[in-house]
Amino acid sequence: MTWRSLSVTISSISLLAVVAGCSGPAPERRDIVVSAAASLTDALAAIETGFEDAYPGMDVRLNLGASSALREQILEGAGVDVFASADVANMEALIEAGEAESSQVFAANLLQIAVPAGNPAGITGLADFARDEFVIGLCVEGVPCGDFARQVLTTAGVAPAVDTNETDVRALIAKIQVGELDAGIAYVTDVLASEGVEGIDIAPESNVVAEYPIAVLKGAPNSDGAKTFVGYVISADGQEILQRFGFGPP
């Protein structure tokens, strides 16, 4: 699936002013704690490398997991500089709680049916998620990949026979990789990044465009470093890395 082929128009949010370019003097404090959605794992690892090359001595520490769990960690006082969510709702909850002033969308994603390599069960589409003979998994309700998957199924008129609910998309993909599940619904980017997993496209009229917002938190221990990191993520270099891993533009 290519982003040019989509009939969906992705809502864009104007980018805030950021530090120009991706190089220059680094902030004095060197460690930056970034809490980010599990679906960003591979892309952010590459962004971390690019950022640390551009700012020698800076140390990005990634804390990856379900966006809802990361939101709760921040609300409970975790020392986090940057939050990157797989949905707008979890970010808005932090803004409403006074943990961030604003956010900006930096990437977009789509959902795809994920099956083990070779598709041994012969899954053909969303309708198979209602069939009891298949072992089906979704992300748990309350995390973006779970809520988006259920939205896709509801739009398609499918009542799923779910056998397992996983804590985040990477946990779901892991069970598909080893053949414990016949199918699940994951992000296009996670299917692309995972060996032993194949993707089956979901029709545009049933699919969901997941928008990913990022923000510097008000209580950031390293506010200057956080702003510089966010600037890198939304820069041409950061966007090139994200799109290399299958994310769409904001």
Backbone as CSV, one residue per row, in Angstrom:
resi,resn,N_x,N_y,N_z,CA_x,CA_y,CA_z,C_x,C_y,C_z
1,MET,0.854,-1.195,0.000,0.000,0.000,0.000,0.883,1.235,0.000
2,THR,0.653,2.197,-0.874,1.403,3.436,-0.898,0.511,4.569,-0.438
3,TRP,1.169,5.572,0.133,0.394,6.704,0.658,-0.228,7.495,-0.485
4,ARG,0.405,7.499,-1.657,-0.167,8.241,-2.777,-1.483,7.643,-3.237
5,SER,-1.671,6.324,-2.964,-2.890,5.662,-3.455,-4.083,5.852,-2.545
6,LEU,-3.861,6.445,-1.394,-4.961,6.593,-0.444,-5.961,7.631,-0.936
7,SER,-7.225,7.327,-0.707,-8.269,8.298,-1.028,-8.607,9.136,0.186
8,VAL,-7.902,8.854,1.294,-8.176,9.561,2.542,-7.313,10.806,2.596
9,THR,-7.894,11.909,2.947,-7.119,13.128,3.148,-6.759,13.236,4.611
10,ILE,-5.476,13.236,4.889,-5.022,13.280,6.269,-5.045,14.719,6.766
11,SER,-5.735,14.907,7.900,-5.790,16.240,8.487,-4.399,16.658,8.917
12,SER,-4.028,17.873,8.594,-2.705,18.356,8.986,-2.843,19.440,10.027
13,ILE,-1.866,19.519,10.860,-1.814,20.547,11.894,-0.553,21.362,11.661
14,SER,-0.685,22.677,11.664,0.463,23.530,11.391,1.559,23.277,12.415
15,LEU,2.769,23.174,11.915,3.905,22.925,12.798,4.264,24.201,13.552
16,LEU,4.623,24.026,14.796,5.077,25.145,15.601,6.484,25.535,15.180
17,ALA,6.891,26.758,15.503,8.251,27.182,15.194,9.233,26.331,15.962
18,VAL,10.283,25.879,15.300,11.271,25.017,15.944,12.653,25.542,15.634
19,VAL,13.620,24.959,16.282,14.996,25.345,16.038,15.338,25.064,14.586
20,ALA,15.870,26.022,13.872,16.153,25.832,12.455,17.274,24.830,12.278
21,GLY,17.073,23.891,11.329,18.102,22.911,11.010,18.192,21.823,12.033
22,CYS,19.133,20.908,11.804,19.291,19.739,12.661,20.658,19.700,13.301
23,SER,21.368,20.785,13.263,22.683,20.802,13.884,22.835,22.101,14.644
24,GLY,24.020,22.325,15.191,24.238,23.523,15.970,24.524,23.175,17.405
25,PRO,24.699,24.170,18.252,25.056,23.907,19.649,23.978,23.104,20.349
26,ALA,24.366,22.063,21.046,23.424,21.238,21.790,23.139,21.870,23.141
27,PRO,21.943,21.683,23.686,21.663,22.153,25.037,22.650,21.554,26.033
28,GLU,22.854,22.243,27.153,23.876,21.818,28.110,23.566,20.446,28.706
29,ARG,22.309,20.237,29.147,21.957,18.940,29.712,21.862,17.914,28.592
30,ARG,22.376,16.697,28.816,22.596,15.782,27.711,21.567,14.672,27.588
31,ASP,20.885,14.261,28.644,19.933,13.156,28.524,18.526,13.692,28.283
32,ILE,17.796,13.011,27.373,16.435,13.384,27.008,15.585,12.125,27.095
33,VAL,14.588,12.134,27.971,13.715,10.975,28.137,12.497,11.145,27.244
34,VAL,12.310,10.190,26.338,11.217,10.241,25.373,10.292,9.046,25.604
35,SER,9.080,9.309,26.039,8.065,8.261,26.169,7.258,8.236,24.876
36,ALA,7.225,7.058,24.221,6.632,7.001,22.892,5.886,5.697,22.666
37,ALA,4.892,5.760,21.797,4.077,4.603,21.453,4.940,3.469,20.921
38,ALA,4.559,2.235,21.268,5.330,1.060,20.860,5.449,0.951,19.345
39,SER,4.456,1.435,18.615,4.509,1.357,17.155,5.601,2.233,16.554
40,LEU,6.197,3.106,17.359,7.291,3.963,16.903,8.665,3.361,17.189
41,THR,8.711,2.153,17.723,9.964,1.557,18.216,11.099,1.655,17.208
42,ASP,10.914,1.126,16.022,12.009,1.058,15.053,12.348,2.425,14.481
43,ALA,11.332,3.207,14.164,11.580,4.525,13.599,12.300,5.424,14.593
44,LEU,11.891,5.384,15.861,12.536,6.241,16.852,13.948,5.777,17.182
45,ALA,14.209,4.483,17.061,15.588,4.012,17.256,16.499,4.626,16.193
46,ALA,16.000,4.709,14.953,16.783,5.328,13.885,16.881,6.836,14.081
47,ILE,15.794,7.459,14.537,15.824,8.892,14.814,16.794,9.187,15.957
48,GLU,16.792,8.330,16.968,17.742,8.497,18.075,19.176,8.532,17.563
49,THR,19.511,7.605,16.681,20.862,7.559,16.121,21.174,8.821,15.335
50,GLY,20.237,9.246,14.483,20.451,10.448,13.690,20.600,11.693,14.552
51,PHE,19.754,11.789,15.579,19.804,12.945,16.474,21.127,12.994,17.241
52,GLU,21.546,11.861,17.771,22.786,11.832,18.557,24.016,12.067,17.680
53,ASP,23.920,11.708,16.389,24.998,12.047,15.464,25.042,13.551,15.212
54,ALA,23.855,14.168,15.128,23.781,15.608,14.879,24.175,16.419,16.109
55,TYR,23.952,15.849,17.292,24.257,16.529,18.558,25.133,15.616,19.405
56,PRO,26.416,15.557,19.108,27.322,14.647,19.821,27.261,14.853,21.329
57,GLY,27.190,13.734,22.049,27.144,13.788,23.511,25.737,13.762,24.064
58,MET,24.717,14.080,23.253,23.342,14.004,23.716,22.914,12.543,23.810
59,ASP,22.114,12.216,24.806,21.705,10.831,25.045,20.189,10.752,25.113
60,VAL,19.568,10.161,24.081,18.117,9.968,24.053,17.798,8.639,24.723
61,ARG,16.919,8.668,25.703,16.485,7.459,26.391,15.023,7.206,26.038
62,LEU,14.772,6.109,25.307,13.426,5.801,24.845,12.688,4.936,25.856
63,ASN,11.475,5.356,26.197,10.566,4.589,27.057,9.340,4.266,26.203
64,LEU,9.242,3.010,25.753,8.245,2.624,24.754,7.154,1.759,25.357
65,GLY,5.920,1.972,24.913,4.807,1.180,25.427,3.492,1.670,24.852
66,ALA,2.396,1.181,25.407,1.075,1.641,24.993,0.913,3.118,25.369
67,SER,0.363,3.897,24.466,0.228,5.336,24.714,-0.552,5.631,25.987
68,SER,-1.586,4.838,26.256,-2.393,5.063,27.464,-1.590,4.788,28.729
69,ALA,-0.739,3.756,28.709,0.094,3.449,29.879,1.137,4.540,30.091
70,LEU,1.711,5.035,29.013,2.696,6.116,29.126,2.044,7.393,29.649
71,ARG,0.822,7.663,29.195,0.076,8.825,29.695,-0.083,8.746,31.207
72,GLU,-0.443,7.566,31.707,-0.628,7.404,33.148,0.683,7.571,33.902
73,GLN,1.783,7.078,33.341,3.093,7.274,33.981,3.395,8.753,34.140
74,ILE,3.095,9.516,33.095,3.353,10.962,33.149,2.454,11.633,34.176
75,LEU,1.179,11.257,34.214,0.254,11.835,35.192,0.653,11.498,36.621
76,GLU,1.345,10.366,36.788,1.798,9.962,38.120,3.151,10.548,38.487
77,GLY,3.717,11.382,37.595,4.923,12.117,37.950,6.217,11.602,37.369
78,ALA,6.170,10.723,36.380,7.404,10.225,35.767,8.183,11.385,35.157
79,GLY,9.490,11.340,35.288,10.344,12.405,34.759,10.573,12.254,33.270
80,VAL,9.640,12.756,32.481,9.670,12.584,31.027,9.811,13.947,30.367
81,ASP,10.609,14.003,29.310,10.805,15.258,28.583,9.861,15.402,27.394
82,VAL,9.682,14.309,26.645,8.891,14.334,25.409,7.910,13.177,25.408
83,PHE,6.680,13.434,24.957,5.680,12.377,24.798,5.261,12.332,23.347
84,ALA,5.302,11.128,22.749,4.835,10.910,21.378,3.782,9.815,21.419
85,SER,2.560,10.153,21.090,1.426,9.242,21.214,0.997,8.705,19.850
86,ALA,0.368,7.518,19.857,-0.173,6.943,18.627,-1.584,7.446,18.332
87,ASP,-2.100,8.307,19.185,-3.412,8.906,18.928,-3.480,10.280,19.548
88,VAL,-4.447,11.045,19.129,-4.616,12.401,19.633,-5.254,12.404,21.014
89,ALA,-6.108,11.412,21.306,-6.877,11.409,22.553,-5.982,11.380,23.787
90,ASN,-4.961,10.525,23.783,-4.077,10.454,24.949,-3.268,11.729,25.131
91,MET,-2.891,12.351,24.030,-2.187,13.624,24.136,-3.115,14.703,24.673
92,GLU,-4.341,14.745,24.190,-5.281,15.763,24.666,-5.542,15.615,26.156
93,ALA,-5.543,14.366,26.646,-5.744,14.136,28.077,-4.622,14.780,28.885
94,LEU,-3.399,14.713,28.387,-2.268,15.338,29.091,-2.343,16.861,29.006
95,ILE,-2.768,17.363,27.875,-2.908,18.823,27.745,-3.984,19.335,28.702
96,GLU,-5.102,18.621,28.774,-6.190,19.017,29.681,-5.749,18.940,31.135
97,ALA,-4.831,18.015,31.437,-4.329,17.878,32.810,-3.219,18.878,33.121
98,GLY,-2.848,19.694,32.149,-1.820,20.703,32.377,-0.401,20.192,32.252
99,GLU,-0.222,18.991,31.668,1.120,18.422,31.539,1.847,18.909,30.286
100,ALA,1.103,19.477,29.341,1.701,20.037,28.124,0.837,21.191,27.664
101,GLU,1.460,22.161,27.019,0.701,23.310,26.534,0.051,23.025,25.192
102,SER,0.756,22.326,24.334,0.247,22.052,22.997,1.020,20.873,22.410
103,SER,0.560,20.387,21.260,1.246,19.299,20.576,1.183,19.545,19.080
104,GLN,1.886,18.744,18.331,1.843,18.836,16.885,1.915,17.434,16.293
105,VAL,1.146,17.214,15.254,1.151,15.920,14.585,2.401,15.825,13.725
106,PHE,3.144,14.719,13.870,4.394,14.561,13.137,4.397,13.369,12.194
107,ALA,3.378,12.502,12.259,3.336,11.311,11.405,1.920,10.765,11.384
108,ALA,1.670,9.874,10.426,0.380,9.207,10.326,0.605,7.737,10.006
109,ASN,-0.390,6.917,10.306,-0.273,5.475,10.127,-1.629,4.916,9.696
110,LEU,-1.622,3.697,9.198,-2.841,2.988,8.824,-2.867,1.625,9.499
111,LEU,-4.035,0.994,9.478,-4.189,-0.353,10.019,-4.122,-1.370,8.885
112,GLN,-3.692,-2.587,9.237,-3.590,-3.672,8.289,-3.857,-4.988,9.023
113,ILE,-4.432,-5.954,8.343,-4.550,-7.299,8.912,-3.164,-7.928,8.898
114,ALA,-2.725,-8.445,10.032,-1.425,-9.097,10.145,-1.623,-10.596,10.309
115,VAL,-0.895,-11.382,9.536,-0.981,-12.844,9.586,0.431,-13.409,9.595
116,PRO,0.604,-14.650,10.081,1.932,-15.271,10.000,2.377,-15.436,8.549
117,ALA,3.677,-15.467,8.331,4.212,-15.628,6.982,3.582,-16.828,6.288
118,GLY,3.172,-16.641,5.062,2.522,-17.700,4.317,1.034,-17.794,4.551
119,ASN,0.516,-17.042,5.543,-0.919,-17.020,5.843,-1.495,-18.439,5.927
120,PRO,-0.976,-19.268,6.857,-1.389,-20.686,6.900,-2.880,-20.908,7.118
121,ALA,-3.559,-19.982,7.776,-4.998,-20.160,8.010,-5.839,-19.730,6.818
122,GLY,-5.222,-19.057,5.857,-5.966,-18.610,4.684,-6.893,-17.443,4.952
123,ILE,-6.477,-16.543,5.811,-7.275,-15.343,6.105,-7.396,-14.502,4.834
124,THR,-8.609,-14.033,4.552,-8.814,-13.241,3.338,-9.257,-11.802,3.605
125,GLY,-9.824,-11.547,4.786,-10.296,-10.194,5.051,-10.898,-10.059,6.431
126,LEU,-11.484,-8.912,6.692,-12.035,-8.603,8.008,-13.151,-9.553,8.419
127,ALA,-13.919,-10.076,7.464,-15.029,-10.972,7.789,-14.556,-12.212,8.536
128,ASP,-13.312,-12.620,8.302,-12.778,-13.799,8.981,-12.618,-13.590,10.489
129,PHE,-12.621,-12.339,10.939,-12.467,-12.053,12.367,-13.723,-12.447,13.156
130,ALA,-14.799,-12.734,12.473,-16.032,-13.165,13.143,-16.170,-14.686,13.171
131,ARG,-15.213,-15.410,12.571,-15.327,-16.857,12.457,-14.609,-17.549,13.618
132,ASP,-15.339,-18.387,14.353,-14.810,-19.026,15.559,-13.653,-19.975,15.289
133,GLU,-13.537,-20.500,14.068,-12.476,-21.471,13.796,-11.093,-20.838,13.712
134,PHE,-11.032,-19.519,13.614,-9.744,-18.838,13.565,-9.374,-18.305,14.958
135,VAL,-8.077,-18.264,15.233,-7.581,-17.698,16.489,-7.180,-16.259,16.214
136,ILE,-7.928,-15.351,16.797,-7.834,-13.922,16.468,-7.344,-13.130,17.672
137,GLY,-6.498,-12.143,17.424,-6.030,-11.265,18.487,-6.152,-9.805,18.109
138,LEU,-6.397,-8.980,19.114,-6.387,-7.530,18.958,-5.587,-6.936,20.104
139,CYS,-5.230,-5.679,19.991,-4.724,-4.971,21.166,-5.904,-4.717,22.110
140,VAL,-5.610,-4.627,23.384,-6.647,-4.435,24.383,-7.371,-3.101,24.168
141,GLU,-8.630,-3.042,24.534,-9.367,-1.773,24.485,-8.700,-0.746,25.395
142,GLY,-8.728,0.497,24.964,-8.138,1.560,25.767,-6.759,1.972,25.295
143,VAL,-6.110,1.140,24.447,-4.857,1.556,23.827,-5.164,1.836,22.362
144,PRO,-4.428,2.742,21.725,-4.811,3.158,20.376,-4.979,2.022,19.380
145,CYS,-4.032,1.059,19.342,-4.157,0.008,18.327,-5.396,-0.847,18.558
146,GLY,-5.820,-1.000,19.804,-7.035,-1.749,20.097,-8.286,-0.971,19.748
147,ASP,-8.294,0.303,20.081,-9.467,1.130,19.782,-9.629,1.331,18.278
148,PHE,-8.517,1.560,17.582,-8.586,1.732,16.135,-9.058,0.446,15.454
149,ALA,-8.555,-0.705,15.915,-8.954,-1.985,15.311,-10.452,-2.203,15.454
150,ARG,-10.982,-1.913,16.619,-12.420,-2.084,16.839,-13.222,-1.093,16.009
151,GLN,-12.677,0.096,15.817,-13.347,1.069,14.954,-13.401,0.549,13.515
152,VAL,-12.304,-0.038,13.053,-12.258,-0.618,11.705,-13.299,-1.718,11.558
153,LEU,-13.355,-2.629,12.543,-14.290,-3.752,12.481,-15.745,-3.274,12.534
154,THR,-16.015,-2.291,13.373,-17.373,-1.750,13.466,-17.790,-1.116,12.141
155,THR,-16.889,-0.349,11.546,-17.185,0.279,10.263,-17.473,-0.764,9.189
156,ALA,-16.739,-1.895,9.265,-16.927,-2.965,8.285,-18.114,-3.859,8.619
157,GLY,-18.776,-3.620,9.763,-19.929,-4.420,10.153,-19.573,-5.807,10.648
158,VAL,-18.384,-5.953,11.242,-17.907,-7.256,11.715,-17.898,-7.271,13.243
159,ALA,-18.528,-8.290,13.839,-18.470,-8.513,15.284,-17.386,-9.559,15.536
160,PRO,-16.217,-9.164,16.020,-15.087,-10.092,16.080,-15.211,-11.118,17.196
161,ALA,-14.729,-12.325,16.912,-14.609,-13.381,17.921,-13.168,-13.358,18.407
162,VAL,-12.885,-12.502,19.381,-11.503,-12.245,19.812,-11.075,-13.288,20.846
163,ASP,-9.912,-13.889,20.599,-9.383,-14.908,21.508,-8.389,-14.345,22.509
164,THR,-7.725,-13.251,22.161,-6.755,-12.663,23.070,-6.667,-11.163,22.841
165,ASN,-6.443,-10.415,23.922,-6.244,-8.975,23.863,-4.861,-8.674,24.425
166,GLU,-4.011,-8.065,23.616,-2.622,-7.836,23.999,-2.397,-6.395,24.452
167,THR,-1.377,-6.214,25.281,-1.138,-4.925,25.929,-0.745,-3.822,24.962
168,ASP,-0.034,-4.156,23.888,0.331,-3.174,22.879,0.567,-3.885,21.558
169,VAL,0.825,-3.124,20.513,0.902,-3.698,19.169,2.092,-4.634,19.019
170,ARG,3.195,-4.376,19.708,4.351,-5.251,19.589,4.096,-6.609,20.243
171,ALA,3.339,-6.620,21.314,2.966,-7.892,21.941,2.059,-8.692,21.017
172,LEU,1.154,-8.005,20.320,0.270,-8.666,19.365,1.075,-9.254,18.207
173,ILE,1.973,-8.466,17.654,2.798,-8.925,16.540,3.636,-10.135,16.944
174,ALA,4.149,-10.146,18.172,4.989,-11.255,18.631,4.230,-12.578,18.588
175,LYS,2.951,-12.562,18.965,2.156,-13.798,18.943,1.834,-14.239,17.517
176,ILE,1.698,-13.276,16.615,1.462,-13.622,15.217,2.735,-14.207,14.607
177,GLN,3.881,-13.657,14.957,5.149,-14.138,14.425,5.377,-15.620,14.709
178,VAL,5.036,-16.058,15.909,5.298,-17.451,16.303,4.127,-18.372,15.983
179,GLY,3.087,-17.841,15.343,1.974,-18.667,14.921,0.951,-18.978,15.983
180,GLU,0.975,-18.246,17.105,-0.039,-18.460,18.142,-1.394,-17.888,17.716
181,LEU,-1.365,-16.948,16.794,-2.595,-16.340,16.287,-2.657,-16.498,14.779
182,ASP,-3.876,-16.701,14.277,-4.070,-16.753,12.832,-4.081,-15.360,12.213
183,ALA,-4.512,-14.378,12.996,-4.577,-13.013,12.460,-4.780,-12.017,13.586
184,GLY,-4.418,-10.789,13.304,-4.670,-9.671,14.204,-4.754,-8.410,13.365
185,ILE,-5.026,-7.300,14.012,-5.030,-6.014,13.315,-3.968,-5.137,13.959
186,ALA,-3.008,-4.719,13.136,-1.870,-3.937,13.615,-1.652,-2.754,12.682
187,TYR,-0.662,-1.946,13.003,-0.321,-0.840,12.126,0.479,-1.348,10.920
188,VAL,0.319,-0.703,9.790,1.102,-1.023,8.604,2.591,-1.033,8.933
189,THR,3.037,-0.072,9.723,4.464,0.043,10.029,4.992,-1.150,10.824
190,ASP,4.177,-1.705,11.713,4.626,-2.846,12.506,4.698,-4.112,11.659
191,VAL,3.770,-4.256,10.721,3.831,-5.395,9.798,5.092,-5.278,8.945
192,LEU,5.356,-4.089,8.442,6.521,-3.852,7.606,7.820,-4.151,8.345
193,ALA,7.863,-3.838,9.630,9.096,-3.967,10.404,9.333,-5.366,10.965
194,SER,8.358,-6.258,10.857,8.416,-7.537,11.571,8.660,-8.711,10.633
195,GLU,9.699,-9.469,10.908,9.952,-10.690,10.153,8.918,-11.743,10.525
196,GLY,8.567,-12.583,9.559,7.628,-13.660,9.829,6.183,-13.218,9.883
197,VAL,5.899,-12.011,9.406,4.528,-11.475,9.406,4.223,-10.893,8.029
198,GLU,3.018,-11.136,7.552,2.562,-10.556,6.292,1.331,-9.694,6.551
199,GLY,1.083,-8.749,5.644,-0.052,-7.856,5.790,-1.094,-8.048,4.703
200,ILE,-2.352,-7.900,5.078,-3.471,-7.900,4.140,-4.134,-6.533,4.258
201,ASP,-4.245,-5.837,3.141,-4.772,-4.476,3.169,-6.233,-4.435,3.591
202,ILE,-6.585,-3.355,4.264,-7.958,-3.072,4.651,-8.485,-1.994,3.712
203,ALA,-9.692,-2.172,3.227,-10.271,-1.214,2.285,-10.278,0.192,2.878
204,PRO,-9.936,1.209,2.088,-9.880,2.588,2.601,-11.147,3.037,3.304
205,GLU,-12.316,2.566,2.825,-13.567,3.017,3.437,-13.763,2.458,4.843
206,SER,-13.030,1.410,5.203,-13.120,0.837,6.549,-11.921,1.192,7.417
207,ASN,-10.851,1.659,6.805,-9.603,1.866,7.537,-9.639,3.152,8.369
208,VAL,-8.632,3.293,9.202,-8.488,4.451,10.084,-7.123,5.079,9.832
209,VAL,-7.076,6.388,9.776,-5.803,7.101,9.732,-5.453,7.514,11.159
210,ALA,-4.385,6.938,11.679,-3.938,7.270,13.033,-2.947,8.420,12.956
211,GLU,-3.264,9.515,13.620,-2.369,10.674,13.663,-1.543,10.634,14.944
212,TYR,-0.251,10.889,14.820,0.699,10.804,15.928,1.138,12.201,16.362
213,PRO,0.714,12.655,17.549,1.174,13.952,18.044,2.389,13.816,18.964
214,ILE,3.176,14.869,19.035,4.348,14.906,19.901,4.337,16.225,20.662
215,ALA,4.865,16.204,21.907,4.865,17.421,22.730,6.029,17.406,23.707
216,VAL,6.519,18.595,24.002,7.436,18.790,25.125,6.578,18.969,26.369
217,LEU,6.861,18.215,27.420,6.047,18.284,28.624,6.447,19.472,29.481
218,LYS,5.460,20.033,30.180,5.715,21.221,31.006,6.747,20.948,32.091
219,GLY,6.702,19.754,32.659,7.637,19.416,33.730,8.912,18.769,33.239
220,ALA,9.246,18.943,31.970,10.418,18.282,31.406,11.691,18.641,32.157
221,PRO,12.419,17.660,32.684,13.693,17.950,33.343,14.706,18.592,32.393
222,ASN,14.595,18.281,31.109,15.500,18.846,30.110,14.670,19.500,29.005
223,SER,14.099,20.638,29.310,13.199,21.309,28.382,13.906,21.717,27.094
224,ASP,15.109,22.276,27.203,15.836,22.712,26.007,16.163,21.524,25.113
225,GLY,16.639,20.437,25.717,16.941,19.246,24.935,15.697,18.669,24.295
226,ALA,14.582,18.710,25.022,13.323,18.200,24.499,12.884,18.982,23.268
227,LYS,12.976,20.304,23.333,12.591,21.135,22.189,13.478,20.842,20.980
228,THR,14.758,20.629,21.228,15.677,20.330,20.141,15.344,18.974,19.519
229,PHE,14.996,17.997,20.349,14.635,16.670,19.837,13.362,16.740,18.996
230,VAL,12.348,17.435,19.485,11.105,17.567,18.720,11.384,18.266,17.386
231,GLY,12.250,19.266,17.415,12.622,19.942,16.181,13.248,18.992,15.179
232,TYR,14.044,18.061,15.668,14.667,17.084,14.779,13.621,16.135,14.203
233,VAL,12.686,15.691,15.026,11.652,14.754,14.571,10.840,15.357,13.421
234,ILE,10.505,16.622,13.493,9.664,17.233,12.461,10.474,17.861,11.324
235,SER,11.801,17.782,11.444,12.654,18.298,10.376,12.624,17.373,9.169
236,ALA,13.234,17.811,8.071,13.308,16.974,6.870,14.013,15.657,7.161
237,ASP,15.073,15.697,7.984,15.800,14.468,8.312,14.924,13.504,9.099
238,GLY,14.226,14.012,10.097,13.355,13.159,10.899,12.215,12.595,10.088
239,GLN,11.628,13.427,9.222,10.515,12.967,8.396,10.960,11.914,7.387
240,GLU,12.155,12.040,6.862,12.671,11.034,5.934,12.807,9.684,6.626
241,ILE,13.267,9.696,7.874,13.397,8.440,8.621,12.024,7.827,8.865
242,LEU,11.074,8.633,9.296,9.731,8.121,9.567,9.107,7.509,8.314
243,GLN,9.247,8.164,7.202,8.649,7.652,5.974,9.382,6.412,5.479
244,ARG,10.659,6.293,5.776,11.399,5.080,5.437,10.827,3.872,6.177
245,PHE,10.281,4.099,7.375,9.705,3.018,8.165,8.214,2.850,7.933
246,GLY,7.677,3.530,6.921,6.303,3.306,6.510,5.287,4.302,7.027
247,PHE,5.706,5.292,7.793,4.768,6.299,8.291,4.436,7.305,7.190
248,GLY,3.228,7.812,7.235,2.813,8.850,6.324,3.151,10.217,6.900
249,PRO,3.149,11.247,6.057,3.445,12.596,6.522,2.293,13.151,7.357
250,PRO,2.590,14.147,8.187,1.523,14.739,8.996,0.541,15.543,8.145
